[in-house]
Amino acid sequence: MNNMEKIQELRHFLARYDLPQDRPPLTLGHPQADAVLGGGLRPGVLHEVFAGNWSAGGFAVALAILAAGTKPLFWVRPDYEAMEYGAVSPNGLLELGGDPRRLIVVRTRNAADALSASADILGCPHAGAVLLEIGGMPKCLNLVAGRRLAFAANESGVTVVMLREGAQAEPSAALTRWQVSSAPSRADDDDWGNPVFDAALVRHRAGGLGHFLMQWNPEHAVFTTHPGAVVAAPAHRPAYPQERRAV
């Protein structure tokens, strides 16, 4: 294979990566967020959730539960994540509306192994979703690694939710990026156990941005509206300048 053929193959790869397959979106249940996202969460792509505080990881778990549906949910995390942020609780997952019987926890030695394990899981189309938890700023999690992960997700149709804790946002291949913190529940809320999230959609390669208060309903595994400010950017607004898009 000569250099020109290699360049054409690379362009073909990037074109397929940059344009995810047109799969029906998964309705979040929050009207404003669904509208900005073009109908809901896009399956078979990479989504990032950056945690603003300790409880924001529940938002990533909720997205993964919604994306997995009735298929297995793989939670991939390095060993140090369990020591830093605590172990996965089957009871906690059940209270969030997930099914512990469909949860498969994969613990690895480091972030590089977690990326490798996630790529292997994405090779199986029978998986429902992958929740990849990586804290800090490991060198192995660069733009190339993210593109490989996004490409594998697009090929298999399996959604990847990457939870970033103690990390700073950098260029990535994710279709959406969320900055999430916990929010107080309503004083008159009968569903006192339902978590509320202050979720900002700060990057969306396919449309607009927005800032929402979203309450998770574990019984129906959907988000609902919550009284408070909802600030959404126009649906046609790009997440970042056109000249920075991959070609």
C-alpha positions, 0 to 999 in steps of 0.5 A, a space after each residue: 500500500 502506497 502513501 496515497 492509498 494510506 491517506 485515502 484509507 485514513 480519510 475514509 476512517 475519519 469520515 466514518 468516525 465523524 458521521 455516526 450511523 443514523 440510529 434512532 435517538 433514545 428519549 431522555 424524557 426531559 423535553 428541553 434536553 431532548 429537543 436540543 439533542 435532536 430527539 434524545 441521546 444518540 446510541 452507538 457513540 461516545 458521550 462524556 460526563 465531567 463530574 462537578 461534585 461527588 454525586 454527579 456520577 449518578 448522572 453518568 450511571 443514569 445515562 448508561 442505564 437508559 442506553 443499556 435498556 434490557 441488555 448487559 451494562 458493563 462498568 469498566 473502571 481501574 482499581 484506583 477508582 474503587 479506592 478513591 470513589 468507592 465500590 459499585 453497590 448492587 443495591 445502589 444501582 437497583 435504587 437508580 432503576 438499574 438491574 444488578 443482574 445485568 451489571 458486569 463490573 470490569 476492574 483493571 490495573 490502570 486506565 490503559 487497561 480500562 480503555 483496552 477492555 472497553 474496546 474489547 467489549 465494544 466488539 460484542 454487539 450483544 452489550 447494551 452500554 459501556 460505562 467507562 470511569 477514568 479519573 484524572 488526566 492519564 496520558 493514554 486517554 488522548 485524542 487518538 484513543 478517544 477516536 478509536 473508542 468512538 469508532 468501535 462504538 459506532 461500528 457495534 452500535 453500543 453506547 459508551 458513557 465516559 465518566 471523568 472525575 477530577 479531570 479537565 476537558 480536552 479535545 475529544 471524539 465524544 459526540 456530547 460532553 456534559 458538565 454535571 453537579 448535584 442539585 437540591 430536590 424540591 421541598 414538596 417533592 413526594 419522590 424524595 429519593 429521586 436525584 436532581 442534577 444540574 446538567 450543562 450540555 457544553 459540547 454537542 457536535 450535532 447541534 445546540 447546547 443547553 443548561 438543564 435541571 433534570 430529575 431522574 425517575 428510577 421507576 421509569 428510567 427517564 429524566 423529568 423536568 424540574 422547576 428552575 432555569 432552563 437555558 438552551 442554545 439554538 438547535 442550529 448552534 454548533 458546539 465549536 467552530 466549523 473549521 475545527 471539525 474533523 475532515 
